[in-house]
């Protein structure tokens, strides 16, 4: 097991946390987190994702992992507002693939694949501008009024056939009264 920056797979992540509040009047509700940009830190290595596991201090109704793929051609389309919806995102209300819940203000664009098993990581870290395309790990929680919280994401993968795990130290919080450190996490 390795943390970001010390193994062949990177998620361009930092240690920390991100929280969202429930949209008014919407229970249950979905929240998604991104900016986990998947890339290879080594040249000429085959990386294939297998699974994403989570620790859940406050159990969500549902948790899912998605791969969002955005290509260079995607960035070439449309107006500036449309192009903005292709960039990596930190967090937002709603769930892939359509982000069509009534409380979603701006849906994300790109192609979404639920689950990670068998997905190859084809981008090298830092090799090209983001507008050349990327693969983003998106984590979605469905929470009730009490909230939900996921920490310590574990991305299992194969690197040239060797099993490895990337440990992403993030606290993803869908705020609600069941969150133990509500005043700290949800301010």
C-alpha positions in Angstrom: 0.0 0.0 0.0 1.2 3.5 -0.8 0.1 7.1 -0.5 -0.2 9.5 -3.4 3.2 10.3 -4.8 5.0 7.2 -3.6 3.8 4.5 -6.1 3.0 4.1 -9.8 -0.6 5.3 -9.6 -1.4 8.8 -8.5 -4.8 10.5 -7.9 -3.3 14.0 -7.7 -4.8 14.2 -4.3 -3.9 15.9 -1.1 -4.7 15.0 2.5 -7.8 16.8 3.7 -11.5 16.9 3.6 -14.4 18.4 1.7 -18.0 18.8 2.9 -21.4 19.6 1.3 -24.7 20.5 2.9 -28.0 19.0 1.8 -30.0 20.9 -0.7 -33.1 22.3 1.0 -36.1 19.9 1.1 -34.3 17.0 -0.7 -34.0 13.8 1.3 -32.3 11.5 0.5 -29.8 13.3 -1.6 -26.6 12.6 -3.6 -23.3 14.3 -3.3 -20.2 13.7 -5.5 -16.5 14.5 -5.1 -13.9 14.6 -7.8 -10.4 16.1 -8.6 -9.0 12.6 -8.1 -7.1 12.7 -11.4 -5.8 9.3 -12.2 -2.3 9.1 -13.8 0.8 7.0 -14.0 3.9 8.3 -12.3 6.1 5.9 -14.3 6.8 5.5 -18.0 5.9 2.3 -19.8 3.9 0.7 -17.0 0.5 -0.9 -17.5 -2.0 0.1 -14.7 -5.4 -1.5 -14.5 -7.9 -0.6 -11.8 -9.6 -3.3 -9.8 -11.7 -1.8 -7.0 -12.2 1.2 -4.7 -12.8 0.5 -1.0 -13.8 3.0 1.7 -13.9 3.5 5.4 -17.3 5.0 6.4 -17.4 6.7 9.8 -21.1 7.6 9.1 -22.6 5.0 6.8 -24.1 6.4 3.6 -27.3 4.9 2.1 -25.2 4.1 -0.9 -21.6 4.8 -2.0 -20.3 4.4 -5.5 -17.1 5.0 -7.5 -17.2 6.2 -11.1 -14.6 6.9 -13.7 -15.2 10.2 -15.6 -13.3 10.4 -18.9 -12.9 13.7 -20.7 -11.2 13.9 -24.0 -9.4 16.6 -25.9 -12.4 16.7 -28.3 -14.7 17.4 -25.4 -12.9 20.6 -24.7 -13.1 21.7 -28.3 -16.9 21.8 -28.1 -19.3 24.7 -27.3 -19.2 27.9 -25.4 -17.1 28.8 -22.4 -19.9 27.7 -20.0 -20.1 24.3 -21.7 -16.3 24.0 -21.6 -16.3 24.8 -17.9 -18.5 21.7 -17.2 -15.7 19.5 -18.6 -13.0 20.6 -16.1 -12.3 18.5 -13.0 -14.6 19.4 -10.1 -14.0 19.4 -6.4 -17.5 18.5 -5.2 -21.1 19.1 -6.0 -24.7 17.9 -5.4 -26.0 15.2 -7.7 -24.8 11.9 -9.1 -23.4 10.5 -12.3 -24.0 9.8 -15.0 -26.5 12.5 -15.7 -26.5 14.7 -12.6 -30.2 15.2 -13.3 -31.5 15.6 -9.8 -33.7 18.7 -9.4 -31.2 20.4 -7.1 -28.2 20.2 -9.5 -27.3 23.6 -10.8 -24.7 22.7 -13.5 -24.3 19.1 -14.6 -20.9 17.7 -15.3 -20.0 16.6 -18.8 -17.9 13.7 -20.0 -18.4 10.0 -20.1 -19.1 8.2 -16.9 -18.5 4.5 -16.1 -19.8 3.1 -12.9 -17.2 0.9 -11.1 -13.5 0.8 -11.8 -12.8 -2.9 -12.4 -10.8 -3.4 -15.6 -10.3 0.3 -16.3 -6.8 1.1 -17.6 -5.1 4.3 -16.6 -3.7 5.8 -19.8 -2.5 9.3 -18.8 1.0 10.1 -17.5 1.2 12.5 -14.6 2.0 16.1 -15.6 2.7 15.2 -19.2 0.0 17.3 -20.9 -2.4 20.2 -20.1 -5.7 19.2 -18.6 -7.4 20.2 -21.9 -5.8 17.2 -23.6 -8.1 14.9 -21.5 -8.1 13.1 -18.2 -9.5 10.3 -16.2 -11.1 11.3 -12.9 -12.2 9.1 -10.0 -15.6 10.4 -8.8 -17.0 9.2 -5.5 -20.8 9.6 -4.9 -22.6 9.3 -1.5 -26.3 9.1 -1.0 -27.2 10.4 2.4 -30.4 10.8 4.5 -31.1 13.7 6.8 -28.4 12.4 9.2 -25.6 12.8 6.7 -22.9 10.5 5.6 -19.1 10.4 5.7 -16.4 8.4 3.9 -12.7 8.5 4.6 -9.6 6.7 3.5 -10.3 5.6 0.0 -8.3 2.6 -1.1 -7.8 2.1 -4.9 -6.8 -1.5 -5.7 -5.0 -1.9 -9.0 -2.5 -3.9 -10.9 0.8 -2.4 -12.1 2.4 -4.6 -14.7 0.5 -7.5 -13.1 1.6 -6.8 -9.5 -1.2 -6.0 -7.0 -1.0 -2.6 -5.4 -3.2 -0.2 -3.4 -3.3 3.6 -3.5 -4.4 5.0 -0.1 -6.2 8.4 -0.6 -6.5 10.2 2.7 -9.6 12.3 2.2 -12.7 12.9 4.4 -15.8 13.3 2.2 -18.7 14.6 4.3 -22.4 15.0 3.3 -23.3 17.1 6.3 -26.1 16.2 8.8 -26.6 15.8 12.5 -25.0 12.3 12.6 -21.6 13.7 11.7 -19.5 13.5 15.0 -17.4 16.6 14.3 -20.2 18.6 12.7 -18.9 21.9 13.9 -15.4 21.2 12.5 -16.3 19.4 9.3 -19.5 21.3 8.3 -18.7 24.9 8.8 
